[in-house]
Amino acid sequence: MLAFNRKLILVTSAVMFTFAAINVSIAQTTTQTTNITPANTQAPSAAATAAVSNQNITPVIVSTLSSIPVPTIAARAWIVVDVVTGQIVAAHRPEQQVEPASLTKIMTAYLVFNALEEKRLTLDQQINVSETAWKTKGSRMFIEPNKPVTVQELIKGMIIQSGNDASVALAEAVSGSEQAFAELMNQEAKRLGMKDTRFMNSTGLPDSQHITTVQDLAILAQHMIEDHPAEYAYYQMREFTYNKIKQPNRNRLLWADPSVDGMKTGHTDAAGYCLISSAKRGDRRLIAVLVGADSEATRAEESLKLLNWSFQNFDQIKLYDAGQTTVEARVWQGTTEVAKLGVEKTVWVTIPRGKAAEIKPVAKRPDPLLAPLAQGEHVGTLSIMLEDKLLKSVQLDVLEGVSRAGFFGRMVDTVKLWMQ
C-alpha cells in the first residue's frame, strides 16, 4: 500500500509539472485568421490576411472599387461620407489643407451645444454683447453692445445668418474670450480626430494659421449629427429675423432638394465658396464637403451633384445585427468548448451597387483562445473585405462569458493542446 501511494504521488507530481510547463508554452498564443463568408470556404487571400494583421491599414475609398467614374467637380477639394457606416464614398484632395471660412462655425456650435448639455449655458440665458463681438467684421446678425440677447437667438444668428458677431458672443459666453475659446476648439478637434486642423478664431475670418481639410470637416459634421441630433435641426431653418432684420439661410440646397436638411456655407476670398451639405434619403444619410468653388451657385450645384451620384451608385448593406454571433470559436480550459463572438453595434457597410455578394468578412482572434472570457471582452477584429481591399474593421466581442474550468478540466485541455 505504501509503495502504491508513493507511485501515485510521483505520477500526480509529473502530471502537474507537465501541466504547468504546457501552460507556459500555450500562453504564447498566435492569431488565427478565418474567412467567415458562408459561400467561400477558401483560405483568406494574402491581402486579406495582411489587412487584419495590420490594424493601422487605411480603409479604401469606396468609389475606387466601382466601375462608375467619379464625376468632375468644379471645386478645389471635396469629400462624400456615409454617416451610418463612417466610410468615405469618394474624395478629391481630402487631406489638402484649406481655409474653412464660416464652416468653422460648426465647431463653434458643437462646443456651445456641449456647454448646453453640461448645463454651463441655458437657451434662455441672456448674454451681454461686448464691444469686441459687436465690432466683428463680416456677416452679422446685428446684435448691439450692452443689449442682452439670449443664447438661443445667438445660435440661430450664427447658424442661419452666419453671424460673426453672434459667434464671438457665444465664444465669450463659453470661455470668457475668443482666444480661450479657440484653444478649446483645438482641444476638441484633437479629441475628435481632426488631425490636420488648427483653429485661430470662432468665426472663420481669414488667418494664415486657421486651416483644416475636407476630411476633418466631414469628421466634425458627422459628430454634430450624431452627438447633437436635436440641435442639428437648427441647420434646416431657412430664415431668421433679429432686430427687425430678416436674413435667409445661405444654403440654397434647402430649397432645391427636400432630402437636404443642413449644414453650413462659408466664403472668403482665400477659401472660395464652401458648403457642407447633408441629405437623408430613406435610412441613408450622406455628408458632402466642398471647398473652393467659384460662386454660390456652383457650390450648390456641385454639392447636389455629389449627393445624387453617391446615392444612385452605392448601397448601404447591413451585415450583422448588434449582439449577433458572427464566429463560434473553440475555447480552451473553460466550462464550455465554444465561445460566441460577435459585434457590439449593428454592422453596416457602403459598397458599389451590385457587389453585395462579393463581401468577405474576415475574423482574426487569438489561437488558442483561453478561458476565462468576460462578456463584452474584446478578443479580435472583424474586417470587411471587398476585392481584397479593406472596407472597415470592427471589434469582435465575447457575447456570453466563459468561466474557467476546474483543475482537471484545464489539465485535459492542456494535454490536448500539447498533443496538437
N, C-alpha and C positions, 0 to 999 in steps of 0.2 A: 504493500500500500504506500509506503514511504517512497519507494522508487518511482511508482506511478505518479505521485504528486509532484516529485521533482521534474519528471518529464513534462507534465502539464504546465508547470511554471516556465520551463525552458521554451516550450512551444509558444505559449502565450506571449512571452517576452520577445521572441523572434518575430511574431506577427505584428506586435506593437511597434517594434523597431522598423520593420518593413513598411508599415502603415505610415509612420512618421516620415520616413525617407521619401516615400512616394508622394506624400502630401507636399513636401518641399518641391519636388520636381514638377508637379502639376500646377503649382502656384504660378509658375511661369507660363501663363496661358498665351495662346496665339489668338488670331482673329479668324473668323470664318465668314466668307462672303457667299451669299446664296441668292441666286436669281429666283424670286418667288412668283414670277408670272406663270399661272397655271398652264398656259398654252405653250410655254417654252421650257423644255427640260434640259437644254444645253447649258454648259457652264458659262458664267458671265464672260464677256469679252475682256480683253486686256484693258481697254479704255474704261469699261465699267468698273473693273477692279481698282484701277488707278484713281477713279473719281471718288469712290467711297473710302479709299485708303488715305487720301489727302483731303482733309476736311477744309482746307483753305482754297480749294478749287472754286473758281467763279462759275456760277450757273450761266448757261448760254442765253443769249438774247434770242427769244423765240422766233423772230422773223427770219433768222439765219437758217432755220430748218424748213422754211416754206418755199415753195416754188413760185409764189406770187411776189412780184417785185415790190420793193418798198416805194411808195410814192415820192416824187420830187417835191420837197417842201421849201418854200421861199422864206428861210429863216437861218439865223446863224447857228443855232443848236436847238435840239428838241428831243423829247423822250415821251413814250407812252408806257404806262404801268397799269397792270391789272391789280386793283386794290385787294380783291379777295385772295388771290394767290401770292401777291407780292412780286410777281415776275415782271421783268422788262419785256414788253411785247416787241418794241422796235425803238431805235435811237439813232441820233446823229450827233456826234461830238458830245456825248453825255458827260464827260469829265473836263470839258474845256471851261476854264474859269471865265465868268462873265459878271457883269454888274446886274444885280437883281431888280433895281429900281423899286417900285412900290410893291413888288412881290414880297419884299421884306416884311410888309405889314402882316403877313400870315404868321410869322414868328411872334411879332408883337401881340397879335390877337391870341395866339396859343398861350403865351405867358399870362396874359390878362385872364383868360379862361381858367388857367391853373390857379391863379390867385382867387378867383371867384369860388372855385371848387374847394379851396383850402380855407375859405371864409376870411381871407385877408382883404377882400373887397366885397361889396354887395352891389347889385344892379341899380338900386335906388339911391346909392350913396352919392352925395353931392361933392364935386371936385371944384376947387377954386382954380381958375385958369391963371397961370403965371404969365409974366411978360415974355418969357422965353417961348412958351408954347404959342402965344398969340402972334409973335413975330416970325414964326417958322415960315419959310418960303414955300412956294409950290402950291399944289392943290390944297384946298381948305374946306372946312365945314363952317367956318366963320364964327368960331367961339370968340368971346370977348373977355378981356382981362378983368379979374375980380368979380365976374358974373358967374355964379355957380351953375354947373351943368352936371347931369347925372352920368354915372358910369355907362349906363345903357345907351344914352344919347351919344356919348363919345364912341362907343363901339360901333354904332350904326354910322356915325360920321366917318370913322376910319375905314370901315369895310365897304360901305355903299358909295360914299362920296370920295373915298381915298384921301381923307383929310390929313395932311401932315401935322396940322395944329392939334388935331384930336390924338394922333399917335404920340406926340410929345407929352401931351397932358396925361395920357394913360401911363406912359413910361414913368413919369414923375410920380404918379399916384402909386405905382407898384414899388418903385425903387428909390424914390426921392430925387433922382436926377436922371437925365437921359444917358449920361456916361455910365452910371452904375447899372442902368437897365441894359445897356449894350453888353456889359460883362456878363450879365445874367443870360442874355441871348446866346452868347458864345458858349457858356456852360451847358445850356440846353441843347445847342447844336451838337456839341460833342457827345452828350448823352444819347441823342437820337441817332448818332452815326453819320452826321453830316461832316465828313472828313475834310472836305475842300472848301469850307465856308468860313468867312470871317465877317462879323457884323461890326460896324462902327457907329450906327445910329438906329433909331426905331422907325425911320421913315423910308429909307432907300434913296435919300438925296445923295448926289454924286460924291464919292470919296474913292480915291485910288486903291485903298485897302479894304473897301467894302465889296467883297466878292463871294461868289458861290458857283455852283454848277447846276445844270438842269436835273442831274441825277439827285443831288442833295435837295433841291426844291421839291422833287417828287416824293422823297422820303418825308419831308416836312408836311406836304399836302396830305399824304396818306395818314400820318399821325393826327393831323387836325380832324380828318373824317372819322377815324377810329376812336380817338381818345376823347373827342368832344362832339359826339353826334348831334346832340340837341342844339348846341351853339352853332353848328355848321349851317343851320337854317338861315342865319343872317346873310349868307353869301348868295342866296337866291332872291333876296329882296331887290326889287327893280328901282326903287327910288326912296328918297328920304328928304324930309323937309325940316330944317332947323333955322331958327332966327328969321322965319318967313322966306327962306331961300330953299327952293326945291331943286335937287340935283338928281339926275338919273345914274343908275349903275352903269359903269363904262363897259361892262361885259356884254357885248352885243349878242352872244350866243344864248343868253337868257330869253331873248325874243325869237331867235332863229330856230331853236330846237327845244321841244318840251322836255327832252330827257336830260338836258343840261341844267344843273342846279348850283353851279358855282364854277370858278372860285374868285380869281383876282387878276386885275390888269396892272400893268406898270409901263412907264415910259420915261426915259431921259435921252438926251442926245447921244450919250455914250452907249446906253443899253439898247436903244431902239425900242420898238413896240413889243411888249411882252404879254403873255397870257398863260395863266394856269387855269385849265378848264377841267371839269369833271362831269361825267354823264352816267346815268344809271338806266339800263335797259333790261327789264326782267330782273334776274338775280345778279346780273353782272354790273360792275362799276369800273370804269376806266378813268385814269387821270392823264391828261396831256399837258406837258410843259413846253412852251415855245418862247424863245427869246430872239431878239434881233430882227424882227420883221420891219418892213419899211413904212407901214401905215396901220391905222386901227382896223381898216377893212381887211388888210392882208393877214394880220394876226388872227382875226376871227375866222376868215375863210380857210386858212391853212390848218388851224386847230380843229375845225369841224371835219376837214378832210382826213386828218389823222384819226379822229374818233371813229368816223364812219368806216374807214378802211380797216381799222383794228376790230371793230365789232363784226364786220362782214366776213373776215378771213381767218378768224381764230375762235376756238371753242374753249369753254371752261368745263373741265371734267372733274367730277367727284370720284376719287379713288377709294377712300375709306372714311367711314364714319368715326367720330370720336369714340374711343373705347373699343373699337372693333379689333379682333385678333387678326394680325397680319402674318405672324410667324409663330409656330409651335416648336419650341427649341428643347432639345434634350438637356435636362438639368441634372447635375450630379450631386450626391451627398445630401439630397433633400428628401422631404417626406412625400414628394411626388416626382415622377420621372419627366414630366412635361411642364415647361413654363410657357404661359401665354404672353406673347409680346405684341404690343400694338401702339397706337398713337393717341396722344392726349387730346388733340383737336382734329376736327374733320380735315382731311387732306384733299385740297383742290389743286389742279394744275391747269395752266394755259398751254394749249398746243395748236399748231396749224390745223385748220379744219380738215377732217377726214383721216386723221392719224391716230385716233384713239386706240386702235387695235395694236399699234406698234409700241405702246408704252411698256417699259420693263422696270418694275420696281426691284431694287437690289438691296438685300438686307446684309448688314455687317454687324457681327456681335462677337463677344469673347468665346473662345472654344478651348477647353471645356468651360461651360457655364456652371459655376458652383453656387450652391445654396450657402447661407440664406440669401433670399432676394426679397426686398421690401416692395410693397405695392407702390407704383409710381416711380421706382428707381430707374434711372436712365442706364441702359445696358447696350446701346448700339445706335446705329443710324439706318435710316431707310432712304435710299437715294432713288429718285425717279429719273429714269433714263429714256431718251428717245434718240435713235440713230447713234448710239454710243456717246451721246452728249448728256451732261447733267442738266436737268430742268430745275430741280430743287432737292434739298435734303431736309429730313425731319428726324427727330429723335425717336428711338424705339424705347418704350417704357414697359415695365413689368405690370401687367394688368391685374394679376392675382398673386399675392405674396406667397413665397415658398419657404417654409421653415426648414431649419437644418435637421437632418436625421440624427438618430441616436448613434452611439459609438459603433455598433456592429453594422448598421446600415451604411455609415460612412466608410467603414472598412471594406465592405463588399464592393462599393462603387470605386474605391481607391484601387483595389486589386483589378477590377475590370479595366479601369483606365490604364493601369500599368501594363496589362496584357495587350492592350491596343497599341 
